[in-house]
Amino acid sequence: MPDSRFFKRTGPFRVREIAAWTGGVAVGDGDLDVAISDLADLSEATSRDLCYLAGVDYAAAAAASQCGACLTTTNLAEKAPPGSIVLVVDDPQAAFAVAAEAFYPSQPDAIIDAKATPSGALVDDTATLADDAVIEAGAVIGPKVEIGSRSRIGPGATIGAGVIIGQDCHIGANASLMASLIGDGVIIHSGVCIGQDGFGFVFDSVAGRHRKVPQLGRVIIENDVEIGANTTIDRGSLEDTKIGEGCRIDNQVQIGHNVSLGARCIVVSQVGISGSCKIGDDVVLAGQVGLADHVTIGPKAQVAAKSGVMRDIAPGEAVMGYPAKPIRTFWREVAALGRLTGRKKSS
């Protein structure tokens, strides 16, 4: 559910208004004057929230959901959450994006009304800084930011509205943080961007264009995490993007929206993790590994350099190749190919 510290919500809106925006057709005799206050994922929704159901994979979650209204297709209408007001649309995800634009018409607050400190930093009057926090020259600290004891914000860094940074953190020069909650003892190196939009678009066949899906989640970074220079971590769409305690992330890594990274993971340079991947504890992703979206990697799995992961990886499994396969299988295939292509011995 979107965090009000970062995203300003309008509404509530009646179900009939949502139907008008999205072209939804009500199924059954639900009260279209019911007020809907917010957006939510199926698993977290209350009777005041709007959700969408776009595939049978989410039928179990829908069956247990408490959502007040649900956007879905004709074929899936009977699987909508019990007790919800069902609005049938051609494309539930695109319709949900339309509704999200109405509930959340603006992006996170800009850095405004800041005054210069003696170091040349700009700190908003509503920010809360520990007495021993250090804000270096040229840093910009936004409204309602909280920075814990002994933390240091490097020169030129930008800390967006509502961001919370714990104790003993170091934020490097020219880093940019927004829509983020940062734990204790976190090191974020120069040029890192955290909490920007995830890459979320859906093609609206009615409008004939790609429609931006508002990214209304956060980035949660737990304690004792280190993030290398020029890495980017996108905020979630409705879920949060989460980086587990003790992770070590190298330079120039891309982590997409809704990714969940377990504790103590090692992610080496130039890895790309697509949206909604779930990665267990103690996983190692070597350099230039690429993960397709919605992949699950079990705890203590290892992925060798330059591999492309297209399927789920079991706990403890070591894989290699493109597409990635068990590492022994990969080397057997390499050896077999070498034998097939090798020169014949001269007689």
N, C-alpha and C positions, 0 to 999 in steps of 0.2 A: 504494500500500500504506500502511495507517495507520502513523503515526509514533509509536513507543513513548514519545517524550517527552511526548506529549499524551494518548494513549489507552492505557488499561491493558487488556491482553488476557488472557483466560482460555484454558483449553484446554492442550494440543491435545485434539481430540475425534475419535473414530472416525467413519468414514463412516456406519455404521449408526445412530449417535446423531443425526447430522445428518438422516438419512432419517426418523427417528422424529419429530423436531421439525417438519419441513416436510411430512410426509406423502408424501415422495418414494418412488418405486418404482424399484429398481435395474434397469438394463438390462444384459444380458450377465452374464458370470461374474466381474466385478471383486471384489476382496477388500474386503469391507465393514469389516474390522478395520484397514484402513489409517488411520493418524493424519493428520488435517488440522490444521495449525498456525495458519492465518491466512486472511484474505480478500484477494482481489486482483482487479484488472482483467484481462481476458483477455490483453492484450498484455504484462503484467508478471508473470504468475503463474509459480510454480514447481510442482514435483510435490507440494509440501506445502500448496498453497493451494486454496481453494474459489472458484469463479467461477459466473457464470450466463450463459446464452445465451437472449435473449428475442426475437430477430428475425433475419431472413435478412440484414439489413444488416451484421451482425457475423459472418457466416459465414467471411469471409476471415481475420479476427482469430482466430476459433476454430480454424481449420485450422492456424495457426502457434503456437497457445498450448501451453504446457507444463503447464497446470493439472492438479492431482491428482484433483479431483472437480468436476463441472459440473451445475448445476441447469438443466433445460431442459424443453421440451414434447415430447410424443410426435412431433409433426411435424418437430421440429428435432433429434431425438436423433441421427440419422445424421450431422448436421453438427457435433456436439460435438467438442471437441478430441481428437485421436487419443491413445489411451493413458489417457484420463481415465476415472474411474468416473462413469457417467451416472446421475443421479437424475431421473426424469420427474415433473413436478409440473404442476398446472393453470396456475399463474402464477409463473414463475421469479423475477420481481422481488420479489413479495411473500414468496416462500419465502426468498429471499436476505436480506430484511429480518429475517425470523424468526431466521435463522442469525446475522446480525450482532448481534442483541440478546443472543445467547448468548455470542459471542466477545468482545463489548465491552458489558458490562452497565451501565457507568457512563459519564458524560460527562467531559470534561477536568477535571483536578484543580481543586478550589476553592483560593482564596487562604487559606492556613491558617498557624498558628504564626508569624505575623509580629510583629516587635517595632518599636516606634516609634523613629524617628530624632529628632535635635534639631529638625528642621524640622516634625515631626509626620507625616512619611511613615511607612508601614509597609513594612518590607523583610524578606523571609524570610531566614533565616540561610544558606540554600543558594544564594541569588542571587549572581551574580558581576557587580560593577559596576566599571567603570574608575574610577581615582582621581579623574579630572577630570569624571566624569559628574555631572550635577546632578539631584537628585530634589526636586521642590518640595513644598510643604506639602500634606498630605492624599493624596498619591499612594500606591498600594498595589502592591508589587512581589512577585510570587509565587515559589514554589519553583523553583529551577534556572533562573531567568531570567538572561540574559546581556545586559548593556548596554555598548556600546562607548564609546571615548574621545570626549569633548566632546559627548556626547549629553545632551539635556535632557528630563526627563519633567515635564510640566506639572501644576499642582495638581489633585487629584482624579482623575487618570488611573489606570486599572487595567491592569496588565500581568500576564496570566495565566500559569499554570505552564508552564515550558519555552520561553516566547517568547524569541527572539533578536533583538536590535536592534543594528545596526551602529554605525559611527562617524558623528559629525556629524549625528545625527538630532534632530529636534524633534517631540515628541509633545505635542499641545495639551491644554488643560484638559478634564477629564472624558472624554477618549477611553478606549476600551475595546479591548484587544487580547488575543486568545487564539488558540492553535493557529496561530501565525504566525511566519514568518521574514522579518525586515526588513533590507534592505541598507543601504548607506552613503548619507548625504546625503538621507535621506527626511524630508519634512515632512508631518506628519499633524495636521490642524487640530482645533479643539475639537469634541467631541461625536461624532467618528468612531467607528464600531463595526466592528471587523475580526475575522473568524474565528468568528463565531457560526454556529449551525446554518444550513445551506441549507434552502430550502423543499422538502423531500423527503417525499412521502407516496405511498402506494400503497393502493388500495382492496382490502381482503382480503374476498373474497366469502364465504369460509367463516365468518369472524368477524363479517361484516356491519358493518365499520367501517373508517375510514381508519387505516392502520398507518404509524407514523413510520418512515422509512428512516434509520437512523443515519448521520450525516454524519462520516466518518472521514478526510477529507482535511485539507489545510492551506491557508493562504494564503501565497503566496510573493510578496513585493514586492521588486523589484530596485532597483538604485541610482538615485538622483536622481529619485525620484518625489514628486509633491506631490498630496495628497488633501485636498479641501475639506471644510468643516465639515458635520457631520451626514450624511456619506456612509456607506453600509454596504456591506461586501464579505463575502459569505458564504464559509465554508470549503467545500472540495469534499466530494463524497460518498465516492468512492474516489480519484479523481484530485485534484490540487491545483488551486485557483484561482490564476492567475498574472497579475501585473501587470508588464509589461515595463519595461525601463530607460527613464528619461526621460519617462514618461507624466505628463500633467497632467489631473487629475480635479477637476471643480468641486464645489460644494456640492450636497448632497441628491441624490446619484446612488446608484442601487441596482445592484449587480453580483452576480449570482446564482452558485450553486455551479458549479464546474468550468469557469468562463469562463477563457479565455486571451486576454489583451490584449497585443498586440505592443508593440514599442518606440516611444516618442515619440508615442503616441496622444493626441489631445485629446478629452476627454469633458465636455460642457458640462452645466450644471445641469439636474436633474430627468430625466436620461436613465435609462431602465430597461433593463438587459441581462438577459435570461432565461438560465436554466441552460444550460451546455455550448456557448455561443456561442464561436466561434473568430474572433478579430479580428486582422488582420495589422498590420504596422508602419505608422506614419504615417497612420493612419485618423483622420478627424474626424467626431465625432457631435455635431451641434448640439443646442440646448436641446430638452428634452422628446421626444427620439427614443425609440421603443420597439422592442426587438428580440424577436422570437419565439424560442423555445428552439431550440438546435442550428443556428442560422444561422451561416454562414461569410461573413466580409467580407474581401475581398482587400486587400492593401497599397495605401495611398494613396487608398483610396475615401473619398468624402465623402457624408454623409447630412444633408440639410437639416432645419431645425427642424420639430418636430411630426410628423415622418414615422413611419410604421409599417412596419418591415422584416419581411416574411413569407417572403422567399426569399434565397438566397445572392446576394451582390453581388460582381461581378468586380473584379479589381485596377484601380485608377484610375477606376472608374465613379463618377459623381455622380448621386444619386437624390433624389427628393422625392415627398411625397404619402402618402396612406393608401388602399390599400397603396402602398409606395414603388415608383417607376418611374423610368426615365431622366429626368433633369431637363428635357431638351428636349421629350420626349414630354409631360411634365406641363404645361409652359407652352403647348404647342400645343393640348392639350385644354382648358386654361383659356380660351385665345383663342377656340377654336371654340364653347365654351359661351357665351361672352360675345356672340358674333355671333348665336347661336340665340335668345338671350333678350333681345337688345337691342330697343329700340323701333323701329318702322318710322318712317321720315321722313314727316312730314305732307305731303300733296300741295298 
